[in-house]
Amino acid sequence: MTSLDPVDLVRELVRRPTVSGAPRPQRDAMGLVTEVLTAVAPHLQRRDGDDPDQPWRLLTTPTDPTRPRLLFACHVDTVPAADAGQWARDPFGADHEDGRVWGRGGSDMKAGLVAAVAALAAADPETPVGLLLTSDEEIGSKGAAVAARALAGSATGAVVVPEATGNEVVLGHRGALWLAVRTAGRAAHGSTPHLGHNAVLDLVAVLARAAAGGGGGLPLATEPFLGTETWNPGVVAGGTVPNVVPDAAEVVVDMRTVGDGAALQAWWRAQPEVAEVDVRVDLPPLRTDGADPWVRGLPAVVRSEPATYFTDASVLGAVAGGAPVVVWGPGTPAVMHARDEYVEVAELEQAVRVFGEVVSRWA
């Protein structure tokens, strides 16, 4: 592929499974994007990460690096299509029908990536604009975290994360704190459970207490814009066979946070049944001031409510030096991570136009 047709590029990216945790397909997708971009904009400069497990790539116009840059930040990974047999279409078929491109990643977020690619391809070489490609966003923004460390100190003027928002500007979202909480017991024969100590029952007691609310339950905070924190025990494991008292159990809890999560971590660690707590993901919330002049000038509706999901903005906001960070892109949030994911072609085309307009204004 040597030309930049947005629909064709989305279809080609959707055809390529780039599931989180598999670095090679993600790196290959970054290579395809680079090939398409440099075919139409050979002046672009490239910088790569050196972490083999968390690839990232930065493509920029060849301007003075001290000038504040408009940065589009896009992840290339997707969640799996584990129930592919239940889809109405092949999740990697990239069918173009009914005004939509169908398939895993169409909305989350390969359409947003393509709109950003088109904007960078059309940018004047003297306009300070860049495209950051990241990996493993879906499992904790791991690629963005590696890239952020390398890019810290760069002159950033504003950041657009083109996740699926129906082309409306979103000013924030809650953070994410994923904890692996473990209980420990003592094994015994299943016929004499009184001789052991059941770690699963301990874990059940902790989860029941967390759900109870009130003074002793999980201390979920509330913030005026971001709303109330949530928690979800997403994965539970314990025991080996029915006739052995389990001596270990674990739950991985997904909490969406409005602060630093310290009180939530402290609560889990303080429960008498808990033997160990490991932090799997710890991402801060994002809040951008809607009164910022650049935000006010964006050619799109600004939503009054935050996104429900987290994005790479959690990581990049910390290294943006106070620059505004918005989540804004084509796609339908309701079909993200769902069967029969798709993106509306009209939304993709609109995003290409408005991103191009924003880049032109940045000059």
Summary of the structure (lengths in Angstrom):
residues: 363
radius of gyration: 22.5
end to end distance: 29.0
largest distance: 76.5
contacts: 1257
relative contact order: 0.19
helix: 33%
strand: 26%
